[in-house]
Amino acid sequence: MIRILAVLAILLAPPTALARHDGLMEGPVAVPVVIPDGTPLRLSGYLARPEGAGPFPIVLLTHGAPRDPADRAGMRAEGAGRQARDFAHRGWAALSILRRGYGSSEGAFAEGAGPCEGRDYAAAGRRAAGDLRHAAVWLAGQEWADRSRLLLVGVSAGGFAATALAAEPPAGLVGIVSFAGGRGSRGPKDVCRPDRLVEAFARYGRTARAPALWIYAENDLYFGPELSRAMHAAYRAGGAPAEFHLLPPFGQDGHSVYGRAQELWWPLVDGFLRAHGLPTWSPGVLSVDRLPAAGERHRAALERYLAGPGEKAFAAAATGQFGWATGRSSTQDARDAALTFCAGRSGADCRLRFVNLAPAAP
């Protein structure tokens, strides 16, 4: 009886209070789960959602796994805070979640795949997917959540876990976005038993039916183009729908595009969301036609602005001057920078036209 009461106390506990910031509600949360042996735990999360009652479609963001197990302890859910906020500005309630064995999440690491010669990636992915399933259920149960629309977004081992969950989908799953999804990288261009990894994707693909977007980079040193294409082909062979995009080389290791090059992948993700009738910014509202004296320079700048991460703003003057800022920590900082860049040395009479992904208030 004491154990049952303890489980109920955790499951019914209210989420940590969120703070208002730049038109969003955001902050750390403790997500209650009960693992297969019946033990109640809390997973560390970071939540960002629009203000208001909703209901908002929900997106679950999940992380990769460092090559050095000692690095797992230093991971934080707010590490994907910028991506969560960017989804929230698109109308989503976004939860970044740390699975068991990472950072301050409770519970032991549960994603081991065994020794290299007997590697079982499929089973390890299913265990990681179990944590995501619990988090998705908690998220769907919030009063502001639209439980009929759940999107999974994962990077590296998180992309693999999201794909494993899609093979046994939770209610309301409408799509998966996987960035450099995979497991088993021991060093640059060195994956333990890549054939077993391909086999795991083939297994997941036999039952996964939600549309998926796979994004890799040409110079990914975890999962190179030959392997990523093989994994995609195996997944598709089972009937799973997934579009594959290979980005050009980025930095020294393209495995880092999720965290460091959002401007390269947001256009792909926005296109995927639109193609499947899911919320994102509206081309009719955020159009170059809404800028005074607009030309091709304005159009190119607006495209870069819309793909940019973080808090942002776009300013323009009636004379054609314009300026914009992205990647800022606050909307006010973005507003000030955009107006400063627009005015420049000419001192043009600039006005804010767009703030984040909406027209600026008059």
N, C-alpha and C positions, 0 to 999 in steps of 0.2 A: 504493500500500500504506500509506504514512504517513497519508494522508487517511482510509482505511478504519479504521485503528487509532485515529485520533483520534475518529472517530464512535462506535466501539464503546466507547471509554473514557468518553465522555460518557453514552451510553445506559445503561451498566452501573454507573455511579457510584451509590453508595447515597444516599438522601435525607438532608438535614441532620437531625441528631438532634433529636427533639422533647422538650419538657419537660412534666412533669406539672403540671397546674394545675386546681384545682377539679373533679377527677374526669375531666378530659380530658387528651389528649395533643395539644400544639399547638406551633406555631413556624413560622419561615420555611423554605421549601424551594426548591431550584433544580430546575426541571423541564426535562429534556433533550428537545430536539426537533431534527428535521432538516428544514429548509425545502425547498421544491421544487427548488432548484438544487443540493441535496446538502450545503449548509453546516450543520454542527452548531451549535446555539445552546442557551442556557439561558433559560428564562422564569422570572421571579420569581413565587413563589407563597407563600401562607400556608395552612397545613393545620391543621385541628382535627378530632379524632375521639375517640370514646369510648376508655377504657382497655380492654385485653383483646385477645384474638387475633382477634375478629370471627368470620365475615366481616360487614362493615358495608356497607349500601348506600352508594353514592357520589353526591355532588352537586358539580357544578362551578359556581362563581360567577364571573361576569365583569362587567366595569365598562363605563361609558359613555365617551364621547369629549368632552372639553371643546371649547367653541367656538373658543377661542384655542389654536392648535397648541403654543404655547410652554408651556402648562400641562401638557402630557403628561409632561414630564420629572419633574415633582414628584409624580406618582401613585405609590401604594404598595399592594402586595397586601394588607397588613394593614388597609387602609382598609375592607375588608369583613370584618374579623376578628370583629366582633360578630355579624354574620349567620352567619358560619361556625360560631362557637361555639353559637349558638342552634340551628342544624341538628344539631350534634354532640350537644347535650343531648336531641335527639329521636331519636338513634340513628344518625345519618349520619356518614360520613367526608366532610368538606367541604373542598374546595380552592378558595381564591380565587386566580385566575390573572391576571397582566398579560400582555396580548398584545404582540407585537413593536411596538417604537416607543413604548412607555409605560414610565415609571419606569426601574427598573434592569433590565428585561428586555433581552436582547441582540437585535440585529437592527434593521433600519430599519423605519419605519412602512410598512405594506403595505396600508392600507385606504382609500387615496384613491379617490374615485369619479369623478374627472375634473371638467372645468369645468361650471358650472351648466347651460349650454345643452345639453351632451351627457352629462349625469349618468347613470352606470350604477351604481345602488345594488345591483342583484342581484349583479354581479361583485365589488363591494367586500365585500359580506356573505359571499360564498363564501371570499374570502381570509381574512377574520377568522375564519370557521368553521374554516379549516385549522389555525390555532393551537389552537383549542379541541379539535379532534379529537386532535391530538398529546397535549394535556394529559389528555384523557379516557383515552387508551390507557395513558399512564403511570400514571394513578390506578388504572385497572382492573388493572394488573399488580402492584400491591402485595399482599403476602401476606395482609393483613387485609381486602382489598376484596372485596365481592360484585359481580363484574363483570356479573351478570345484571340489576342494577338501577342505572341511571344516570339522574340527574335533572339538567337544565340550568336554571340560574337566571341571568338577565341583566337589566341595567338600561340603558335608553336604547339606545346603539349596541351594548351587550352583549346586550340583549334581541333586537335585530335579528340579531346574529351567532348567537345561540343558535337562533333561528328558521331561519336559513340552514342551520345544521348539521342541524336536524331534517328538512330537505328531503332530505338525503343522510345518514340517521341512522347513528351508530356503533352497534356491538353493545351490546345491553342497554338502549337508551334507553326509559325508561318515562314520561317527562313533561318538559314545559317550563313554566317560570314566567317570564313576561316583564313587567317593570316599565317602563312608559312606553317601550316598544320603538320604535325609529325611527332615522333618520339625517337629516342635512342641515339642522339648525336653525342659522341664521345670526344670529338675534337673536330677541327675544320675538315670538311669533306670525309668524315669518318662516322658512319652509322652502323651500329651493331645489327647484324642480320636484316639488311634492308628488304630481303625477300619476305620475312615475317611481317614487316611493316606494311608492305604492299598487300599481303594476304589479309591483314586486319582490315584495311580499307575495303577490300573486296567483300569481306564478311559484312561490314556495316552497310555497304551499298545494296545488299540484297533486300533490306527492309526499309532503309531511309527513303522518304518520298518528299520531304519538304525541299523547296528550291534552295540551292546553295551557291555561294560565291566563294571561289578559292583564289587567293592572291599570294603570289610569290615574287621574288626578285631574281634576276639572272645570276647575280653573284651571291646568292644565299649560301653561306658556308655550313649551314646545318643540313639543309635539304636542297641539293642542287637541281637544276632543270631536268636532268634525265630522271632522277628519282621522283620529283614532284609530278612530272607528266605520267610516270608509271603508276603512281598512287591514284592520280585522277582517273586514268583509264580503267584501273581495277574497280574503283568506286562506281564509275558510270556503267561498267559492264553488268552490274547487278540490277540496273534500272533506276539508280538514283540520279536525279537531275542536279547537275553542278556545272556552272560555267567557270572556266579557268583563265586567269590573267597572269602573264609574266611581265613584271615591271622591268624597266631597264636597270642596269647596275646602280646601286646606291651606296656611297661610302665605301668602307673597307669590307663590310659584310652586310649584304642586303637583308639579312634576317632581322635587322633593326627597323625596317620601314614602318611597322605598326606604331612604334613609339616616337620615331624621329622624323617621319616624312609623311605626315597626314595629308599634306597638299597633293601627294601623288595618288593616294588611294580614295580620298573622299569623293572625287568625281565618279569613280567606279561604284562605290557604295550607294551614293545618291541615285545613280542610274538603276542599280539593282532594286532599291526601295521603290522607285517610281514604277518600274516594270511590273512589280507585284502589288501595286496599289497600296503601298505602305507610306506612312508620313515622312516627308522631308520638306525642304524649302520649295516654294512654288516659283517656276520660271516666269509665270505671269505677273507675280508680285515683285520679284527681284530682277527686274529687266533693265537693260541698258537704255531702253526707251524712256525710262523714268528720270534719266539724267539730262540736264540742259546741255545743249550744244554737243551732244554725244557723237563720237567718231570711233574709229577702229581702236585707237589707244584706250578709250574708255572701255570698250568691249573686252579687250585683252586683260585690262586691269581688273575688271569686275569678275572675270573668270577666275583669276588668281585669288581675289578676295574671297569668293564663295567657297573655294577649295581650302582656304586657310583655316588653321585650328585656333582654338582659344577665343577669348573675347575680342570683338573686332568692330570696326566702324568705317564707313565710306562717306567722304564729303566731296561736294562739287560746287562750283560757282557758275553763275549764268554766263560768264565769259569763256567757259570751257576748262578752267583750271580744276583739278581734282587731286585728291590724296586719300590714302587709306592705310589702315593699320590692322594687323592680325596678330595672334599669339600673345595678346596682352593678358595680364592677370585680373584686370577689372574692366568693366564697360567704360567707366569714367576715363581711365587711362587710354583706352582705345579711341574714345571720342576726342579727347584732347590732342592725341597724336595725329589723328586723321585731319582735324581742322588745321593744325600747325603745318602738316605736309602740304595741304591744299593751298593755304595762303602763301607759303613760300616767301620768296623775296619780293614778290609783286604786291603782297598785301591784299590779294583778291578777297572779295566778299563771299566767303564760303559758308555753306550750310550743310549740316548732316543730312544725308539722304537715306542711308541704311545703317542700322545698328544690329550687329549679329545677323540674324536671318529674317529680319522684318524691316519694313519701312520705318524711318525715324519719325518720332512724334513731331508734329509741327512746333 
